[in-house]
């Protein structure tokens, strides 16, 4: 029985105005998730190819057909949620990811996906809850720590957000986006910690993160 990698991706959001940045949710390693329904290899490949091309209609239809064969497959529900999220259907995406974790509560990537969507919708406490659960299921995922830091910062819980970003960098020292978000956090402190912000912004740039004009102006103040 074949296994698949979770297709739960977000394009890098290089947001203007020195906003928090997110990176793609990492795929789950093969063998760490539920097996796909039997005899669906061709459908799985079709869905993956369509997903890569941004053909959400074809990808959605393929995953829905897979669910008609096995409606209790957490992986397929998660993949369908990724399609809905990419297609801008937040409500449908939430329903799919919630179904995914109802079936298999250990799918950390689905919890992260829920947290990101709730954060984008302004449901920050719910975002913190989902992202905390993601970290409970996979405490070594640096991206989940970064996402949780963003949600905590939005609530004004800067000390907790700093701890999560430091943990993300500890787990992945070359995590440029986490360095960027930490620089942003230090600039927002009262009073701002400009030297620390400069250190982490410089590190972020060295790791390939794009320059941010507003943050650079604030660092020169």
Backbone as JSON Lines, residues from 0, in Angstrom:
{"i":0,"aa":"X","n":[0.85,-1.19,0.0],"ca":[0.0,0.0,0.0],"c":[0.88,1.23,0.0]}
{"i":1,"aa":"X","n":[0.66,2.14,-0.96],"ca":[1.53,3.29,-1.09],"c":[1.23,4.34,-0.03]}
{"i":2,"aa":"X","n":[2.25,5.16,0.27],"ca":[2.07,6.29,1.17],"c":[2.42,7.55,0.4]}
{"i":3,"aa":"X","n":[1.94,8.69,0.86],"ca":[2.17,9.93,0.12],"c":[2.63,11.01,1.06]}
{"i":4,"aa":"X","n":[3.2,12.03,0.47],"ca":[3.63,13.2,1.23],"c":[2.5,14.21,1.24]}
{"i":5,"aa":"X","n":[2.25,14.81,2.38],"ca":[1.15,15.75,2.54],"c":[1.39,17.0,1.71]}
{"i":6,"aa":"X","n":[0.47,17.3,0.79],"ca":[0.59,18.46,-0.08],"c":[-0.06,19.67,0.58]}
{"i":7,"aa":"X","n":[0.6,20.22,1.57],"ca":[0.02,21.34,2.32],"c":[1.01,22.49,2.25]}
{"i":8,"aa":"X","n":[0.94,23.29,1.18],"ca":[1.94,24.3,0.93],"c":[1.35,25.7,0.93]}
{"i":9,"aa":"X","n":[2.12,26.65,1.41],"ca":[1.76,28.07,1.31],"c":[2.89,28.79,0.6]}
{"i":10,"aa":"X","n":[2.56,29.66,-0.36],"ca":[3.6,30.46,-1.02],"c":[4.2,31.4,0.01]}
{"i":11,"aa":"X","n":[5.49,31.67,-0.13],"ca":[6.17,32.58,0.77],"c":[5.49,33.94,0.72]}
{"i":12,"aa":"X","n":[5.08,34.42,1.88],"ca":[4.38,35.71,1.94],"c":[5.36,36.8,2.33]}
{"i":13,"aa":"X","n":[5.94,37.45,1.35],"ca":[6.83,38.57,1.6],"c":[5.98,39.82,1.73]}
{"i":14,"aa":"X","n":[5.39,40.01,2.89],"ca":[4.39,41.04,3.07],"c":[5.02,42.4,3.25]}
{"i":15,"aa":"X","n":[4.5,43.39,2.55],"ca":[5.02,44.75,2.66],"c":[4.67,45.32,4.02]}
{"i":16,"aa":"X","n":[5.43,46.3,4.43],"ca":[5.12,46.98,5.67],"c":[5.63,46.27,6.9]}
{"i":17,"aa":"X","n":[6.69,45.54,6.77],"ca":[7.32,44.87,7.9],"c":[6.34,44.02,8.69]}
{"i":18,"aa":"X","n":[5.52,43.25,7.99],"ca":[4.6,42.34,8.66],"c":[5.3,41.0,8.88]}
{"i":19,"aa":"X","n":[4.72,40.19,9.76],"ca":[5.25,38.85,9.99],"c":[5.21,38.06,8.7]}
{"i":20,"aa":"X","n":[6.18,37.18,8.55],"ca":[6.26,36.39,7.34],"c":[6.13,34.91,7.67]}
{"i":21,"aa":"X","n":[5.56,34.19,6.71],"ca":[5.43,32.74,6.86],"c":[6.08,32.06,5.68]}
{"i":22,"aa":"X","n":[6.44,30.81,5.88],"ca":[7.05,30.0,4.84],"c":[6.2,28.77,4.62]}
{"i":23,"aa":"X","n":[6.48,27.99,3.58],"ca":[5.68,26.8,3.33],"c":[5.69,25.84,4.52]}
{"i":24,"aa":"X","n":[4.53,25.29,4.83],"ca":[4.46,24.23,5.83],"c":[5.19,23.03,5.27]}
{"i":25,"aa":"X","n":[6.08,22.45,6.06],"ca":[6.89,21.36,5.52],"c":[6.05,20.1,5.3]}
{"i":26,"aa":"X","n":[6.37,19.33,4.25],"ca":[5.66,18.08,4.03],"c":[5.97,17.08,5.14]}
{"i":27,"aa":"X","n":[5.01,16.22,5.42],"ca":[5.27,15.13,6.35],"c":[6.13,14.08,5.68]}
{"i":28,"aa":"X","n":[7.09,13.49,6.37],"ca":[7.91,12.44,5.76],"c":[7.09,11.23,5.39]}
{"i":29,"aa":"X","n":[7.47,10.59,4.3],"ca":[6.76,9.39,3.86],"c":[6.75,8.36,4.98]}
{"i":30,"aa":"X","n":[5.6,7.74,5.18],"ca":[5.5,6.72,6.22],"c":[5.05,7.27,7.55]}
{"i":31,"aa":"X","n":[4.96,8.6,7.68],"ca":[4.56,9.2,8.95],"c":[3.09,9.55,8.98]}
{"i":32,"aa":"X","n":[2.39,9.25,7.9],"ca":[0.97,9.6,7.83],"c":[0.17,8.38,7.41]}
{"i":33,"aa":"X","n":[-1.14,8.54,7.44],"ca":[-2.01,7.44,7.05],"c":[-1.74,7.03,5.61]}
{"i":34,"aa":"X","n":[-1.86,5.74,5.29],"ca":[-1.74,5.33,3.9],"c":[-2.91,5.86,3.09]}
{"i":35,"aa":"X","n":[-2.66,6.09,1.82],"ca":[-3.75,6.5,0.94],"c":[-4.67,5.32,0.69]}
{"i":36,"aa":"X","n":[-5.89,5.6,0.23],"ca":[-6.79,4.49,-0.1],"c":[-6.17,3.57,-1.14]}
{"i":37,"aa":"X","n":[-6.49,2.3,-1.11],"ca":[-5.93,1.35,-2.09],"c":[-6.31,1.75,-3.52]}
{"i":38,"aa":"X","n":[-5.39,1.43,-4.44],"ca":[-5.65,1.59,-5.87],"c":[-5.95,3.04,-6.25]}
{"i":39,"aa":"X","n":[-5.29,3.98,-5.59],"ca":[-5.52,5.39,-5.93],"c":[-4.22,6.08,-6.36]}
{"i":40,"aa":"X","n":[-3.23,5.32,-6.77],"ca":[-1.95,5.91,-7.14],"c":[-2.1,6.89,-8.3]}
{"i":41,"aa":"X","n":[-2.87,6.51,-9.31],"ca":[-3.05,7.38,-10.47],"c":[-3.78,8.66,-10.07]}
{"i":42,"aa":"X","n":[-4.82,8.51,-9.24],"ca":[-5.55,9.69,-8.76],"c":[-4.64,10.6,-7.94]}
{"i":43,"aa":"X","n":[-3.8,9.98,-7.11],"ca":[-2.89,10.75,-6.27],"c":[-1.91,11.55,-7.12]}
{"i":44,"aa":"X","n":[-1.37,10.93,-8.14],"ca":[-0.44,11.62,-9.04],"c":[-1.15,12.73,-9.8]}
{"i":45,"aa":"X","n":[-2.38,12.46,-10.23],"ca":[-3.16,13.47,-10.94],"c":[-3.4,14.68,-10.05]}
{"i":46,"aa":"X","n":[-3.75,14.42,-8.8],"ca":[-4.01,15.51,-7.86],"c":[-2.75,16.31,-7.59]}
{"i":47,"aa":"X","n":[-1.64,15.6,-7.4],"ca":[-0.37,16.28,-7.11],"c":[0.06,17.15,-8.29]}
{"i":48,"aa":"X","n":[-0.07,16.62,-9.49],"ca":[0.31,17.4,-10.68],"c":[-0.56,18.64,-10.83]}
{"i":49,"aa":"X","n":[-1.87,18.46,-10.6],"ca":[-2.78,19.59,-10.71],"c":[-2.48,20.63,-9.64]}
{"i":50,"aa":"X","n":[-2.17,20.16,-8.43],"ca":[-1.83,21.07,-7.33],"c":[-0.62,21.91,-7.71]}
{"i":51,"aa":"X","n":[0.4,21.26,-8.28],"ca":[1.61,21.97,-8.66],"c":[1.37,23.02,-9.73]}
{"i":52,"aa":"X","n":[0.36,22.82,-10.56],"ca":[0.04,23.76,-11.63],"c":[-0.98,24.81,-11.2]}
{"i":53,"aa":"X","n":[-1.48,24.68,-9.97],"ca":[-2.51,25.61,-9.52],"c":[-3.87,25.33,-10.12]}
{"i":54,"aa":"X","n":[-4.06,24.12,-10.61],"ca":[-5.35,23.71,-11.17],"c":[-6.2,23.13,-10.04]}
{"i":55,"aa":"X","n":[-6.81,24.01,-9.28],"ca":[-7.51,23.6,-8.07],"c":[-8.75,22.76,-8.38]}
{"i":56,"aa":"X","n":[-9.42,23.04,-9.5],"ca":[-10.61,22.28,-9.86],"c":[-10.28,20.81,-10.08]}
{"i":57,"aa":"X","n":[-9.2,20.54,-10.83],"ca":[-8.81,19.16,-11.1],"c":[-8.32,18.47,-9.84]}
{"i":58,"aa":"X","n":[-7.5,19.19,-9.05],"ca":[-6.98,18.61,-7.8],"c":[-8.12,18.29,-6.85]}
{"i":59,"aa":"X","n":[-9.06,19.22,-6.74],"ca":[-10.2,19.01,-5.84],"c":[-11.0,17.77,-6.26]}
{"i":60,"aa":"X","n":[-11.26,17.65,-7.55],"ca":[-12.05,16.51,-8.04],"c":[-11.34,15.2,-7.77]}
{"i":61,"aa":"X","n":[-10.01,15.18,-7.92],"ca":[-9.25,13.95,-7.7],"c":[-9.3,13.54,-6.23]}
{"i":62,"aa":"X","n":[-9.13,14.51,-5.33],"ca":[-9.17,14.19,-3.91],"c":[-10.58,13.79,-3.47]}
{"i":63,"aa":"X","n":[-11.58,14.43,-4.04],"ca":[-12.96,14.05,-3.7],"c":[-13.26,12.63,-4.17]}
{"i":64,"aa":"X","n":[-12.72,12.25,-5.32],"ca":[-12.92,10.88,-5.8],"c":[-12.22,9.89,-4.87]}
{"i":65,"aa":"X","n":[-11.05,10.28,-4.37],"ca":[-10.34,9.41,-3.42],"c":[-11.14,9.26,-2.14]}
{"i":66,"aa":"X","n":[-11.78,10.33,-1.71],"ca":[-12.59,10.26,-0.49],"c":[-13.84,9.41,-0.69]}
{"i":67,"aa":"X","n":[-14.31,9.34,-1.93],"ca":[-15.46,8.47,-2.19],"c":[-15.09,7.0,-2.0]}
{"i":68,"aa":"X","n":[-13.78,6.71,-2.09],"ca":[-13.29,5.35,-1.87],"c":[-12.95,5.1,-0.41]}
{"i":69,"aa":"X","n":[-12.59,6.16,0.3],"ca":[-12.21,6.03,1.71],"c":[-12.46,7.37,2.4]}
{"i":70,"aa":"X","n":[-13.68,7.57,2.88],"ca":[-14.06,8.84,3.5],"c":[-13.4,9.07,4.85]}
{"i":71,"aa":"X","n":[-12.74,8.06,5.38],"ca":[-12.1,8.18,6.68],"c":[-10.59,8.31,6.58]}
{"i":72,"aa":"X","n":[-10.08,8.81,5.45],"ca":[-8.64,8.95,5.27],"c":[-8.2,10.36,5.62]}
{"i":73,"aa":"X","n":[-7.46,10.49,6.72],"ca":[-7.05,11.8,7.21],"c":[-6.14,12.54,6.24]}
{"i":74,"aa":"X","n":[-5.27,11.8,5.56],"ca":[-4.33,12.42,4.63],"c":[-5.05,13.07,3.46]}
{"i":75,"aa":"X","n":[-6.03,12.37,2.9],"ca":[-6.75,12.92,1.76],"c":[-7.55,14.15,2.18]}
{"i":76,"aa":"X","n":[-8.16,14.11,3.35],"ca":[-8.87,15.3,3.84],"c":[-7.92,16.48,3.98]}
{"i":77,"aa":"X","n":[-6.71,16.22,4.48],"ca":[-5.73,17.29,4.63],"c":[-5.32,17.86,3.27]}
{"i":78,"aa":"X","n":[-5.11,16.97,2.29],"ca":[-4.74,17.43,0.96],"c":[-5.86,18.24,0.32]}
{"i":79,"aa":"X","n":[-7.1,17.81,0.52],"ca":[-8.23,18.57,0.0],"c":[-8.3,19.93,0.7]}
{"i":80,"aa":"X","n":[-7.99,19.96,2.0],"ca":[-7.95,21.23,2.71],"c":[-6.93,22.18,2.13]}
{"i":81,"aa":"X","n":[-5.76,21.63,1.73],"ca":[-4.73,22.47,1.12],"c":[-5.21,23.06,-0.19]}
{"i":82,"aa":"X","n":[-5.94,22.26,-0.97],"ca":[-6.5,22.75,-2.23],"c":[-7.47,23.9,-1.96]}
{"i":83,"aa":"X","n":[-8.37,23.69,-1.0],"ca":[-9.36,24.73,-0.69],"c":[-8.69,26.0,-0.18]}
{"i":84,"aa":"X","n":[-7.67,25.85,0.63],"ca":[-6.96,27.01,1.15],"c":[-6.3,27.79,0.01]}
{"i":85,"aa":"X","n":[-5.64,27.07,-0.88],"ca":[-4.97,27.73,-2.0],"c":[-5.98,28.4,-2.93]}
{"i":86,"aa":"X","n":[-7.17,27.86,-3.01],"ca":[-8.2,28.42,-3.88],"c":[-8.99,29.53,-3.2]}
{"i":87,"aa":"X","n":[-8.58,29.9,-1.99],"ca":[-9.23,31.0,-1.29],"c":[-10.52,30.63,-0.6]}
{"i":88,"aa":"X","n":[-10.76,29.34,-0.43],"ca":[-12.0,28.88,0.21],"c":[-11.69,28.52,1.67]}
{"i":89,"aa":"X","n":[-11.53,29.55,2.49],"ca":[-11.08,29.36,3.87],"c":[-12.04,28.49,4.68]}
{"i":90,"aa":"X","n":[-13.33,28.74,4.55],"ca":[-14.3,27.97,5.33],"c":[-14.24,26.49,4.97]}
{"i":91,"aa":"X","n":[-14.18,26.19,3.67],"ca":[-14.09,24.8,3.23],"c":[-12.78,24.18,3.68]}
{"i":92,"aa":"X","n":[-11.69,24.96,3.65],"ca":[-10.39,24.46,4.08],"c":[-10.42,24.09,5.56]}
{"i":93,"aa":"X","n":[-11.02,24.95,6.37],"ca":[-11.12,24.66,7.81],"c":[-11.89,23.36,8.03]}
{"i":94,"aa":"X","n":[-12.99,23.2,7.33],"ca":[-13.78,21.98,7.49],"c":[-12.97,20.74,7.14]}
{"i":95,"aa":"X","n":[-12.17,20.82,6.08],"ca":[-11.36,19.68,5.67],"c":[-10.27,19.37,6.68]}
{"i":96,"aa":"X","n":[-9.56,20.41,7.15],"ca":[-8.49,20.18,8.12],"c":[-9.06,19.69,9.45]}
{"i":97,"aa":"X","n":[-10.2,20.21,9.84],"ca":[-10.83,19.72,11.07],"c":[-11.22,18.25,10.94]}
{"i":98,"aa":"X","n":[-11.72,17.88,9.77],"ca":[-12.04,16.47,9.55],"c":[-10.78,15.62,9.61]}
{"i":99,"aa":"X","n":[-9.69,16.16,9.07],"ca":[-8.41,15.44,9.08],"c":[-7.94,15.14,10.5]}
{"i":100,"aa":"X","n":[-8.0,16.14,11.39],"ca":[-7.51,15.91,12.75],"c":[-8.52,15.17,13.62]}
{"i":101,"aa":"X","n":[-9.78,15.19,13.23],"ca":[-10.75,14.35,13.93],"c":[-10.44,12.88,13.69]}
{"i":102,"aa":"X","n":[-10.03,12.58,12.47],"ca":[-9.7,11.2,12.12],"c":[-8.34,10.79,12.69]}
{"i":103,"aa":"X","n":[-7.37,11.69,12.54],"ca":[-6.02,11.41,13.03],"c":[-5.49,12.65,13.76]}
{"i":104,"aa":"X","n":[-5.68,12.74,15.08],"ca":[-5.28,13.93,15.84],"c":[-3.76,14.16,15.88]}
{"i":105,"aa":"X","n":[-2.97,13.24,15.39],"ca":[-1.52,13.4,15.46],"c":[-0.94,14.13,14.24]}
{"i":106,"aa":"X","n":[-1.77,14.5,13.28],"ca":[-1.27,15.17,12.07],"c":[-0.92,16.63,12.39]}
{"i":107,"aa":"X","n":[0.31,16.86,12.75],"ca":[0.75,18.2,13.16],"c":[0.57,19.22,12.05]}
{"i":108,"aa":"X","n":[0.82,18.82,10.8],"ca":[0.71,19.77,9.7],"c":[-0.72,20.26,9.53]}
{"i":109,"aa":"X","n":[-1.7,19.41,9.78],"ca":[-3.09,19.85,9.7],"c":[-3.41,20.85,10.81]}
{"i":110,"aa":"X","n":[-2.87,20.61,12.01],"ca":[-3.06,21.57,13.09],"c":[-2.42,22.92,12.75]}
{"i":111,"aa":"X","n":[-1.22,22.88,12.15],"ca":[-0.56,24.12,11.73],"c":[-1.39,24.85,10.68]}
{"i":112,"aa":"X","n":[-1.93,24.08,9.74],"ca":[-2.75,24.68,8.7],"c":[-3.97,25.38,9.3]}
{"i":113,"aa":"X","n":[-4.62,24.72,10.23],"ca":[-5.76,25.34,10.91],"c":[-5.34,26.61,11.63]}
{"i":114,"aa":"X","n":[-4.2,26.55,12.32],"ca":[-3.73,27.73,13.03],"c":[-3.47,28.9,12.12]}
{"i":115,"aa":"X","n":[-2.86,28.63,10.95],"ca":[-2.56,29.7,10.01],"c":[-3.85,30.33,9.46]}
{"i":116,"aa":"X","n":[-4.8,29.48,9.11],"ca":[-6.05,30.02,8.56],"c":[-6.79,30.84,9.6]}
{"i":117,"aa":"X","n":[-6.87,30.34,10.83],"ca":[-7.56,31.09,11.89],"c":[-6.83,32.41,12.17]}
{"i":118,"aa":"X","n":[-5.5,32.38,12.11],"ca":[-4.74,33.61,12.31],"c":[-5.04,34.63,11.23]}
{"i":119,"aa":"X","n":[-5.09,34.17,9.98],"ca":[-5.39,35.06,8.86],"c":[-6.8,35.62,8.95]}
{"i":120,"aa":"X","n":[-7.71,34.87,9.56],"ca":[-9.1,35.31,9.71],"c":[-9.31,36.16,10.97]}
{"i":121,"aa":"X","n":[-8.25,36.35,11.75],"ca":[-8.35,37.16,12.95],"c":[-8.8,36.41,14.19]}
{"i":122,"aa":"X","n":[-8.95,35.08,14.08],"ca":[-9.33,34.26,15.24],"c":[-8.07,33.85,15.99]}
{"i":123,"aa":"X","n":[-7.47,34.8,16.69],"ca":[-6.12,34.61,17.2],"c":[-6.03,33.61,18.35]}
{"i":124,"aa":"X","n":[-7.0,33.61,19.24],"ca":[-6.96,32.65,20.34],"c":[-7.11,31.23,19.8]}
{"i":125,"aa":"X","n":[-7.97,31.06,18.82],"ca":[-8.14,29.75,18.21],"c":[-6.87,29.36,17.46]}
{"i":126,"aa":"X","n":[-6.22,30.34,16.83],"ca":[-4.96,30.08,16.14],"c":[-3.9,29.59,17.12]}
{"i":127,"aa":"X","n":[-3.8,30.26,18.27],"ca":[-2.83,29.85,19.29],"c":[-3.11,28.43,19.76]}
{"i":128,"aa":"X","n":[-4.39,28.1,19.94],"ca":[-4.76,26.76,20.39],"c":[-4.33,25.7,19.37]}
{"i":129,"aa":"X","n":[-4.63,25.94,18.1],"ca":[-4.28,24.97,17.06],"c":[-2.77,24.83,16.9]}
{"i":130,"aa":"X","n":[-2.07,25.95,16.92],"ca":[-0.62,25.9,16.73],"c":[0.08,25.27,17.93]}
{"i":131,"aa":"X","n":[-0.47,25.49,19.11],"ca":[0.09,24.83,20.3],"c":[-0.09,23.33,20.19]}
{"i":132,"aa":"X","n":[-1.23,22.9,19.65],"ca":[-1.45,21.47,19.46],"c":[-0.49,20.91,18.41]}
{"i":133,"aa":"X","n":[-0.22,21.7,17.36],"ca":[0.74,21.27,16.34],"c":[2.11,21.01,16.97]}
{"i":134,"aa":"X","n":[2.53,21.9,17.85],"ca":[3.82,21.75,18.51],"c":[3.8,20.57,19.48]}
{"i":135,"aa":"X","n":[2.66,20.35,20.12],"ca":[2.54,19.18,20.99],"c":[2.76,17.9,20.18]}
{"i":136,"aa":"X","n":[2.21,17.86,18.96],"ca":[2.34,16.66,18.13],"c":[3.72,16.56,17.48]}
{"i":137,"aa":"X","n":[4.34,17.69,17.19],"ca":[5.67,17.69,16.57],"c":[6.49,18.84,17.14]}
{"i":138,"aa":"X","n":[7.05,18.67,18.33],"ca":[7.77,19.77,18.99],"c":[9.04,20.2,18.28]}
{"i":139,"aa":"X","n":[9.5,19.42,17.31],"ca":[10.74,19.75,16.62],"c":[10.51,20.45,15.28]}
{"i":140,"aa":"X","n":[9.29,20.88,15.01],"ca":[8.99,21.58,13.77],"c":[9.22,23.08,13.97]}
{"i":141,"aa":"X","n":[10.29,23.65,13.41],"ca":[10.57,25.07,13.63],"c":[9.5,25.99,13.05]}
{"i":142,"aa":"X","n":[8.86,25.56,11.96],"ca":[7.85,26.42,11.34],"c":[6.64,26.59,12.25]}
{"i":143,"aa":"X","n":[6.25,25.53,12.93],"ca":[5.12,25.65,13.85],"c":[5.43,26.65,14.96]}
{"i":144,"aa":"X","n":[6.68,26.65,15.44],"ca":[7.07,27.62,16.47],"c":[7.02,29.04,15.9]}
{"i":145,"aa":"X","n":[7.43,29.2,14.66],"ca":[7.37,30.52,14.02],"c":[5.93,30.99,13.87]}
{"i":146,"aa":"X","n":[5.05,30.1,13.41],"ca":[3.65,30.45,13.25],"c":[3.0,30.8,14.58]}
{"i":147,"aa":"X","n":[3.34,30.04,15.62],"ca":[2.79,30.33,16.94],"c":[3.28,31.69,17.43]}
{"i":148,"aa":"X","n":[4.52,32.01,17.16],"ca":[5.06,33.31,17.55],"c":[4.28,34.44,16.9]}
{"i":149,"aa":"X","n":[3.93,34.27,15.64],"ca":[3.17,35.29,14.93],"c":[1.81,35.52,15.61]}
{"i":150,"aa":"X","n":[1.13,34.42,15.93],"ca":[-0.17,34.53,16.58],"c":[-0.04,35.18,17.96]}
{"i":151,"aa":"X","n":[1.01,34.8,18.7],"ca":[1.22,35.37,20.03],"c":[1.53,36.86,19.94]}
{"i":152,"aa":"X","n":[2.33,37.24,18.97],"ca":[2.66,38.66,18.79],"c":[1.41,39.47,18.46]}
{"i":153,"aa":"X","n":[0.52,38.89,17.64],"ca":[-0.71,39.59,17.3],"c":[-1.58,39.83,18.52]}
{"i":154,"aa":"X","n":[-1.44,38.97,19.54],"ca":[-2.17,39.15,20.79],"c":[-1.44,40.08,21.76]}
{"i":155,"aa":"X","n":[-0.24,40.5,21.38],"ca":[0.54,41.37,22.25],"c":[1.36,40.63,23.28]}
{"i":156,"aa":"X","n":[1.48,39.31,23.15],"ca":[2.24,38.5,24.09],"c":[3.67,38.35,23.58]}
{"i":157,"aa":"X","n":[4.43,39.44,23.67],"ca":[5.74,39.51,23.03],"c":[6.78,38.59,23.66]}
{"i":158,"aa":"X","n":[6.73,38.44,24.97],"ca":[7.72,37.57,25.63],"c":[7.56,36.13,25.17]}
{"i":159,"aa":"X","n":[6.32,35.67,25.1],"ca":[6.06,34.31,24.64],"c":[6.43,34.17,23.16]}
{"i":160,"aa":"X","n":[6.13,35.2,22.37],"ca":[6.46,35.16,20.95],"c":[7.97,35.09,20.76]}
{"i":161,"aa":"X","n":[8.71,35.86,21.54],"ca":[10.18,35.83,21.45],"c":[10.71,34.43,21.76]}
{"i":162,"aa":"X","n":[10.15,33.8,22.78],"ca":[10.6,32.46,23.15],"c":[10.35,31.47,22.02]}
{"i":163,"aa":"X","n":[9.21,31.58,21.34],"ca":[8.91,30.67,20.24],"c":[9.85,30.9,19.06]}
{"i":164,"aa":"X","n":[10.16,32.15,18.77],"ca":[11.07,32.44,17.67],"c":[12.49,31.96,17.99]}
{"i":165,"aa":"X","n":[12.9,32.14,19.23],"ca":[14.21,31.65,19.63],"c":[14.27,30.12,19.5]}
{"i":166,"aa":"X","n":[13.17,29.47,19.84],"ca":[13.13,28.01,19.72],"c":[13.16,27.6,18.25]}
{"i":167,"aa":"X","n":[12.47,28.33,17.39],"ca":[12.48,28.03,15.95],"c":[13.9,28.12,15.4]}
{"i":168,"aa":"X","n":[14.63,29.16,15.83],"ca":[16.01,29.34,15.35],"c":[16.94,28.3,15.96]}
{"i":169,"aa":"X","n":[16.69,27.93,17.19],"ca":[17.49,26.87,17.82],"c":[17.34,25.56,17.04]}
{"i":170,"aa":"X","n":[16.12,25.28,16.6],"ca":[15.87,24.05,15.85],"c":[16.4,24.15,14.42]}
{"i":171,"aa":"X","n":[16.36,25.35,13.87],"ca":[16.79,25.55,12.48],"c":[17.54,26.88,12.38]}
{"i":172,"aa":"X","n":[18.85,26.87,12.64],"ca":[19.62,28.12,12.67],"c":[19.57,28.93,11.38]}
{"i":173,"aa":"X","n":[19.33,28.28,10.25],"ca":[19.28,28.98,8.97],"c":[17.85,29.35,8.56]}
{"i":174,"aa":"X","n":[16.96,29.45,9.53],"ca":[15.55,29.78,9.27],"c":[15.44,31.3,9.14]}
{"i":175,"aa":"X","n":[15.63,31.78,7.92],"ca":[15.68,33.21,7.68],"c":[14.43,33.96,8.08]}
{"i":176,"aa":"X","n":[13.27,33.39,7.83],"ca":[12.02,34.07,8.13],"c":[11.84,34.25,9.64]}
{"i":177,"aa":"X","n":[12.3,33.26,10.41],"ca":[12.22,33.4,11.87],"c":[13.14,34.52,12.35]}
{"i":178,"aa":"X","n":[14.32,34.63,11.73],"ca":[15.22,35.74,12.07],"c":[14.55,37.08,11.73]}
{"i":179,"aa":"X","n":[13.89,37.14,10.57],"ca":[13.18,38.38,10.19],"c":[12.11,38.72,11.22]}
{"i":180,"aa":"X","n":[11.31,37.74,11.6],"ca":[10.22,38.0,12.54],"c":[10.75,38.39,13.91]}
{"i":181,"aa":"X","n":[11.91,37.84,14.28],"ca":[12.51,38.21,15.55],"c":[13.02,39.65,15.5]}
{"i":182,"aa":"X","n":[13.57,40.04,14.36],"ca":[13.99,41.44,14.19],"c":[12.79,42.37,14.32]}
{"i":183,"aa":"X","n":[11.69,41.99,13.71],"ca":[10.47,42.78,13.78],"c":[9.96,42.88,15.22]}
{"i":184,"aa":"X","n":[10.05,41.79,15.94],"ca":[9.61,41.78,17.32],"c":[10.45,42.73,18.17]}
{"i":185,"aa":"X","n":[11.77,42.72,17.95],"ca":[12.66,43.58,18.74],"c":[12.42,45.06,18.41]}
{"i":186,"aa":"X","n":[12.1,45.36,17.16],"ca":[11.81,46.74,16.79],"c":[10.54,47.23,17.48]}
{"i":187,"aa":"X","n":[9.6,46.32,17.67],"ca":[8.31,46.69,18.27],"c":[8.35,46.78,19.79]}
{"i":188,"aa":"X","n":[9.45,46.33,20.41],"ca":[9.53,46.42,21.86],"c":[9.54,47.88,22.31]}
{"i":189,"aa":"X","n":[9.13,48.09,23.53],"ca":[9.15,49.44,24.09],"c":[10.01,49.46,25.35]}
{"i":190,"aa":"X","n":[11.2,50.07,25.28],"ca":[11.81,50.68,24.09],"c":[12.32,49.61,23.13]}
{"i":191,"aa":"X","n":[12.49,49.95,21.86],"ca":[12.95,48.96,20.88],"c":[14.38,48.5,21.14]}
{"i":192,"aa":"X","n":[14.64,47.24,20.87],"ca":[16.0,46.69,20.99],"c":[16.62,46.69,19.59]}
{"i":193,"aa":"X","n":[17.08,47.87,19.17],"ca":[17.51,48.06,17.79],"c":[18.73,47.24,17.43]}
{"i":194,"aa":"X","n":[19.67,47.1,18.35],"ca":[20.88,46.34,18.03],"c":[20.55,44.87,17.77]}
{"i":195,"aa":"X","n":[19.72,44.3,18.62],"ca":[19.31,42.91,18.41],"c":[18.51,42.78,17.11]}
{"i":196,"aa":"X","n":[17.67,43.78,16.85],"ca":[16.89,43.75,15.62],"c":[17.79,43.78,14.41]}
{"i":197,"aa":"X","n":[18.82,44.6,14.45],"ca":[19.76,44.69,13.31],"c":[20.49,43.37,13.1]}
{"i":198,"aa":"X","n":[20.88,42.74,14.18],"ca":[21.59,41.46,14.08],"c":[20.73,40.42,13.37]}
{"i":199,"aa":"X","n":[19.49,40.31,13.78],"ca":[18.64,39.28,13.21],"c":[18.16,39.65,11.8]}
{"i":200,"aa":"X","n":[17.99,40.94,11.53],"ca":[17.6,41.34,10.17],"c":[18.75,41.07,9.2]}
{"i":201,"aa":"X","n":[19.98,41.38,9.63],"ca":[21.14,41.1,8.8],"c":[21.27,39.61,8.53]}
{"i":202,"aa":"X","n":[21.01,38.8,9.55],"ca":[21.07,37.35,9.39],"c":[19.99,36.89,8.42]}
{"i":203,"aa":"X","n":[18.8,37.45,8.55],"ca":[17.71,37.08,7.65],"c":[18.07,37.37,6.19]}
{"i":204,"aa":"X","n":[18.66,38.55,5.96],"ca":[19.06,38.91,4.59],"c":[20.12,37.96,4.06]}
{"i":205,"aa":"X","n":[21.05,37.57,4.91],"ca":[22.12,36.66,4.48],"c":[21.57,35.28,4.12]}
{"i":206,"aa":"X","n":[20.38,34.98,4.65],"ca":[19.74,33.68,4.39],"c":[18.72,33.75,3.26]}
{"i":207,"aa":"X","n":[18.69,34.89,2.58],"ca":[17.84,34.98,1.39],"c":[16.51,35.66,1.55]}
{"i":208,"aa":"X","n":[16.2,36.17,2.74],"ca":[14.94,36.89,2.93],"c":[15.04,38.25,2.24]}
{"i":209,"aa":"X","n":[13.98,38.65,1.55],"ca":[14.0,39.91,0.83],"c":[14.04,41.1,1.79]}
{"i":210,"aa":"X","n":[14.65,42.19,1.32],"ca":[14.71,43.41,2.11],"c":[13.31,43.96,2.34]}
{"i":211,"aa":"X","n":[13.14,44.62,3.47],"ca":[11.87,45.25,3.8],"c":[12.12,46.73,4.07]}
{"i":212,"aa":"X","n":[11.58,47.57,3.2],"ca":[11.88,49.0,3.25],"c":[11.42,49.63,4.57]}
{"i":213,"aa":"X","n":[10.24,49.28,5.04],"ca":[9.73,49.89,6.26],"c":[10.56,49.47,7.47]}
{"i":214,"aa":"X","n":[10.91,48.22,7.55],"ca":[11.73,47.76,8.68],"c":[13.09,48.45,8.64]}
{"i":215,"aa":"X","n":[13.65,48.6,7.46],"ca":[14.95,49.27,7.36],"c":[14.87,50.72,7.82]}
{"i":216,"aa":"X","n":[13.78,51.39,7.5],"ca":[13.62,52.78,7.97],"c":[13.53,52.81,9.49]}
{"i":217,"aa":"X","n":[12.8,51.86,10.07],"ca":[12.65,51.85,11.51],"c":[13.98,51.54,12.19]}
{"i":218,"aa":"X","n":[14.81,50.73,11.56],"ca":[16.11,50.4,12.14],"c":[17.07,51.59,12.14]}
{"i":219,"aa":"X","n":[16.79,52.58,11.27],"ca":[17.64,53.76,11.17],"c":[17.18,54.89,12.09]}
{"i":220,"aa":"X","n":[16.02,54.7,12.71],"ca":[15.48,55.77,13.57],"c":[16.36,55.98,14.8]}
